[in-house]
Amino acid sequence: MKGKASEPPEENVSYGHRNLVGVCPRAEELVNPTPAFPAPGHRHPLFLLTLSLLFTLLACQAKGQTISPQRPRLFMNAERIADIRAKINGTPAQRQQWNTYRAGALKIMKELNLGSAHHAAFLSLFEPEAQFNGRSLAQFACEVAAFHTDLDNPDPRGLLNSVAKVRNGNSNRWYGPNIARIYDWTYSSCTEAQRATLNKWFEMVVSTNKEIVGFSGPSYRVSNNIAIGMLRTNIFAAIASYEPGVTDDRQEWLRDSIDRFRKYAIPCLNNESAVAPLESCAGGSWPEGVEYMPETKYIYWDVMEGVRTGTTDTDLFAEAPRFVLESARYHILSTSPASRKLGALPSHEPFIYRDVQQVGLFYVYDREMMVRLGWHLRRAGDRDNAMLVQWWLNNVQPRYLMTANSNGEQDWFDLLYHEPDAPEQSFAGAPGLSPNLLTPFMLLSRSSWDPKATWVGFQAMIEGGDHMHSDAGQFQIYRGGKWLTREVPGYIGAFAQNSQVHNIPILNFHGGFTSTSRYGGGLEDWARFTRRDPSAYLAECSQNGEYCYAQADLSGVYRFSGYFIAPDVDRGGAMRDFLYIKPDLVVIQDYFRYIPGLSAVSLTQIQALEEPTIEGSKATLSNGDQRLYVTVTEPLDAKIRLAKADGPLRVLGARRIDENSVDLYVDGGHGLPNNGSVTITGARDGWEAINGTWKLALPLPPTKSGYPYLDGVAYNGERFRITSPGAFSSITKPWDTFAQEAFTDRVRQVKVSGAAFPGYRLEIGSGQYLNEERQFVVLQAADAPSGQSAASQPMKVSRQSSESASAAQIGRYVVASPKKNVHMSKLSYSYQNLPQPLEHYVIRLKPEQWYYISDAGGSVTLSLEEQPGPKANVTCLGKVQASQSGVVRFRTGVLQKP
């Protein structure tokens, strides 16, 4: 969706989450064993156990959609109300929870908006005699809801009091459910006139939504956050406004909406080929990639829970068992071990979803799902697994004090489900839950379940849409309670952030174009990943938990045609290997190849939170008491350059076109408009002619209106042309990068929720124009130096590459990869003997291919054929099969399969 599609348009709205209920599992789902290398989407036994008792509580599929005659219906019933009443007079923590929420709600009610009415309606269920502004809480809520929906006397301040406002979709999908809940909870206190106003609005909004929510075309498929939200409004409107014998048509409304949900959502939620978070329906709002995954999931949960409590015979959770299992598992595994006890901005996300609003949303949504899961487990009597969920809530995403928000969405759900006194149990005591998560394009792994553990994340596929950015190949590392490297979150000025704020390759001075948006190519890339093309992405984690590995073909997002930049990358010409050897070693191999005849600059980027130190081909990244040691072993003449995320825009590189024109590659050039002026200073080493004030022009006209530009601004390419007759005749070089340090008078703004983010980054590469380049980077996480502590000393790194293999020895580990391709018949590399055995990892081999391994006491050879005849000082280690992702692992002198 365009712009900030998930933001409510007229109020300061916080988003809540709807959570988890059980399902009736198919028999085969309870006996699925853990494979040696878990396939993407594999359900671990812990979660099957976690949910099995819960499943027995709930009825299986029903088709009638009979609305309950008893009020309240939506989420609240006699049992729920009794639970909250018990909390109001319960333990000190429970009483504090209630009192904090109540005080915040009363304060917000003074704003006299729809969120105020929502809080008032909720409070009225427990304080029916309480008054606000001279009338009962319920009367106040009815009055405000009717004001905002009055079609006969529309006030300009009303949110949904015209067909045009309803068709907008944003208000419709967010405030429609609020209005339905207010009506349901305060029905007996509403006047006849108010009921008539609200019912007229319900009739109009349902009719309008039915026209829009047909789930046809790219804009309104079932994964679209607005479309599924409008369907939720229809369902809640039907349930809330039903009066037996008076409005029986509501049964038909509900039946129609649930039929749509069954036709479009349920098949996708049960689709074994669509694994969270990539799946098109549960993965987020197309075309916005996974950024809106939490929001769209939240609406699915909301619909399914509202139907379960509001009808007498329908349990949609029973029809989507896989969705429940995968969602619960993903929420536990996808979050870094960051503790949120200090109440700072969320910093636990596996990937900081790329716009300002989402930084907060991801935190809220995940927690609300887990809160509800814990409640249901306790209700089911599954105390052991409920304690695991409670540990997650207390240590990963805690929120100890209830606070009310202006929309009234989030906090009463926490009151419904959160038990602040519930006992917890660390996941460290639950070996059945693997600390690794594999999806069709994402690898997440922890060294342990300790909150101070090392956590790594790697995503192969770019995220799509105008909220999303150039992040194919993005990785992040977290250790000891600190981020060691992560992307820079937030917006840059008025435009989405660009390539230079991620841990990704920069090829020919640009990152990959967004995969499914209107701004660029890459639909090919999206399709390859959704089809699970093995040439696009392979990933595995060893059964013994010692390593995880992923390899990804990123070339699909670097092959955009047009804008003078592509198809500059050859097919298969942007490959990234990511190897995590637990607990603290990461090896990244990048291989870049351009189309024949093209030479370009290739860079590997690593973001830093504090200013790093650089010495030759080594760098050290710091964050408090944590360190990340970076060693580049390829290219042999590698350069590491430091750039600052905030500050004047730097000319990353320049290309002389002719004596009249030069193309500039600007670091963070979003917001530099076509025909705008910019002043450049600092150019040197023969490039002094580009200093001065220039009018910027795009190198070539767009291929069609608005594509790939947005309002005349270069999207993602950061490439501009300066022209003046004869001005550049003194420049003899065809290109330059790294040598000159030219800056513009424009300042780059990187902000997180309004606060500047002082990020830095390393640019790693040869700095030369080449057709082909390979980069081998070793990352070691450790504590800050402290005496001779083993935890603070990085392992020695030595280059062991040969003509056939790229290789590095890192202490007792040797990591190697073929230089040519995975089908080469033979590769060799050297190593340095140590007193202890050496662990060898050879990556990017042909999956499941058999290899013969021989060791010459300092040199290893892998070949497809056994080498003829015995040789002096050579030990044949035997024949070993590469893993499903092309990894051969062995110990020098002792053969050991992966």
TARA-V378444 format. One line per field, one symbol per residue. phi: phi as a letter, one per 30 degrees, with the letter a starting at -180 (. if undefined). burial: + if it has 9 or more other C-alpha atoms within 8 Angstrom, else -. A space follows every 50 residues. Layout:
phi: ???
burial: ???
//
This chain:
phi: .diddddedbbdccccbcccbdbcddeddcbdddddcedeidcdeeddde cdddeddcddebcdhcdddccdcdicbeddddddeddeccdeddddeddd ddddddddeddhcddedddddddddcbdcdbbhibdedddddddddedbd ddbddedddbcadddddeiddedccededddedddcedcddedddddddd dedddddddddddchbiddbdddddddddddeedddddddcdbeicbddd ddeddddddddddcdeeddcdddbcecdedccdkcdcdicecedddeede eddddddddcbcbbbdddcbddedddddddddddcddedcddideebcdd bdedbeddeddeddddddddededddddddiddddddddddeddccbdbd cdbdbddiddddddddcdcdcddcbddecbddcddbbcbdabbbabdacd ecddbbbbbdcdccjddcbdbdidbbbbahibdcaadddjcchcbedcdd cccbdcchiacddedbdddadjeededddddhdddcabaabdddidabbb bbccdecccdckhibaddcddicbcbcbcccdcbcbbcccbbbcdejcca dbbccbdbcbddcbbicbbbcbaiccbbccbccbddcdcbccbcdckedc ddabbddadcabccccdidejdddidcbccbjdbhjcedddkcbcdbdeb dddaeibccbhicdcidhbbccbaeidcdddcddaaaidcbcbcdccdcc bbhjcdcddbbcccldicdbdbabbbbccbcaddebiceddccdddcbdb dbdcbcabcbhccbcbaddcadcddabbacacdbececccbcchcdeidd bcbbbcikbcbcbdbdddidbdiccddjcbcdddciccbaceibdbdd
burial: +----+-+----+++++++++++++----+------++-++-++++++-+ ++++++-++++---++++---++++++--++-+++-++-+--++++++-+ ++-+++-++--+-++++++++++++--+-------+++++++++++++++ +--++--++++++-+++-+++++++++++++++++++--+---++-++++ ++-+++-+++--+-+----+++++++++++++++++++++++----++-+ +-+++-++-+++-+++++++---+++++++++++++++++++++++++++ +++++++++++++++++++++-+++++++++-++++++++-----+-+++ -+++++-+++++++++++++++++++++-+-+--+++++++++++++++- -+++++++++++++++++-----++++-----+-+++++++++++++-+- +++++++++++++++++++++++++++++++++++++++++++--+++++ +++++++++++++++++-++++--++-+++-++--+++++++---+++++ +++++++++++++-++++++-+++++++++++-++++++++++++--+++ ++++++++++++-+--+++++++--++++++++++--+++++-+++-+++ +++++++-++++++++++++--++-+-+++++++-++++++--++++++- -+---+++++--++++-++++++---+++-+----+++-++++++-++++ ++---++++++++++++--+++++++++++++++-------++---+--+ ++-+++++++-+++++++-------++++++-----++++++++++++++ ++++++++++++++---------++-+--+++++++++++++--+--+
//
